[in-house]
């Protein structure tokens, strides 16, 4: 039986060390599943364990037109109902053996109602666990050529955080208009002086050719690469590399059989400024001195 607290239900209450909280929320800013796909990938890769969930009834309306993702997923075979599963809002945790900071991963769905209460539920859990920082993931559909690395930009609760994210090849966001749920989280975190970073990947789509990529491994990879460095996860991403390569091969094949599509991609490539991700050197003081000494020694020998 789950224990209830602050509109959440707990399976257990693990002891965690100043965790980072990662939020992957399905909704308006989950293009290419850059938010939920990244979070699902990390949960599976790290074998993270579920410890809490947020009930659906106060925040979700299943009758909203067009929101097919907010309906139960069913399976019927030979006229018999085999499966009926409601969407879930779930918290997982993972103890990091490579760092002093553990992880909490939240996989949920953007609420239809009570946005502030839904956000406060997440922020209260973060506060209860003395979370060091919150990362809210997202993706936007963008005319990014599939042949290039997906760009990543961010919005932060402070100038210091924004400056730190520059080391991880994240451009600063500039936007004015309707806001996503992630920006509501940013706003309420800022009011509570809780450090939060909204990370958004650019996810390829080609509307002129009726090509939409529901799950974009290149956008997911762009986010995972940065989190892998930020959290010292030391993950092998070869499976994600393979998935991204397969997508590129498929789209290249389509382009090779459509001259107009090929020309369109080439135009995008000319306009697109690619920022290849390189993990920043994260050296201790002694390692930095040693690296400098080796560099000077090599310079003298030359």
C-alpha positions, 0 to 999 in steps of 0.5 A, a space after each residue: 500500500 502506498 503512503 500519501 504525502 503532498 498529493 503524492 503516493 510513495 512506495 518507499 522513501 529512499 535515502 538520497 544524497 543531494 540528488 539532481 531531479 530530471 523531469 521528462 514531461 509529455 506534452 506541448 514541448 516534447 518534440 521528437 520525444 526529447 523529454 520523455 524519450 531521454 527520461 525513459 532511456 535513462 530509467 532503463 539504462 540506469 535500472 532506476 527504481 520507482 518510488 512514488 507517483 502523482 495521481 491523475 484525477 486532479 490534473 488530467 482530463 481525458 476528454 480533451 480533443 486531440 490529446 490521444 496520449 491522455 487516453 488509456 492505452 488498450 489492447 484487444 486480441 480476438 475480441 478480448 480485452 487484454 490490456 487497459 493501462 492509464 497514463 502515469 506520473 511516476 518518480 524513479 531514483 538511482 544511486 550514482 556510484 560515480 558522484 556525490 549526487 544521486 538522481 531522481 527521474 520524473 516521467 509524467 504528462 503535462 497537466 490539463 488543470 491545476 498547473 501550479 499545484 502540479 508543479 508544487 508537488 514536484 518542487 516539494 518533493 525536490 525540497 524534501 530530498 534537498 535536490 541540488 538542481 532541477 532539469 526539465 527536458 524538452 524538444 521543439 519541432 524544428 527545420 534542423 537537417 537530419 544530417 547534422 547534430 541537433 542543437 540544444 538551448 536552455 533557459 535558467 533561473 539565474 545568470 550563474 546557471 546560464 553561464 555554466 550551461 554554456 560549457 555544455 554547448 547549450 545556447 541561451 534561449 530567446 523567445 516571447 509568446 505562449 509558454 509551455 508547462 516547463 516555463 511555469 516550472 521555471 517561473 515557480 522555481 525562480 520564486 522559490 529560489 530553487 535552481 532549475 534548467 530547462 533544456 530544449 533540443 531541436 528535433 527535425 521535421 519536414 512538414 513540406 514533405 509530410 515527414 514527422 519523426 515521432 521519436 527522434 533519436 538524434 534529439 534524444 542523443 543531444 540531451 543524453 550527451 549533456 546529461 551524461 557529462 553533467 551527472 558523470 554517468 559514464 554511460 555507453 551510448 552505442 545503442 543510441 548512436 545506432 538508432 540515430 544512424 539508422 534514422 539518418 540512413 532511412 531519411 538519406 534513402 528517401 532523399 536519394 529518391 526525391 530530388 526536391 527533398 534532397 535539394 531542400 535538405 542541402 539548403 537547410 545544411 547551408 543555413 544551419 550552424 552546427 555545434 558539435 558537442 564535446 564534453 568539457 574537461 572536468 579536472 581537479 586542481 592537481 589534474 589541471 597542474 599535471 596537464 599544464 606541466 605535460 603541455 609545457 614539457 611537450 612544447 619544450 621538446 618541440 
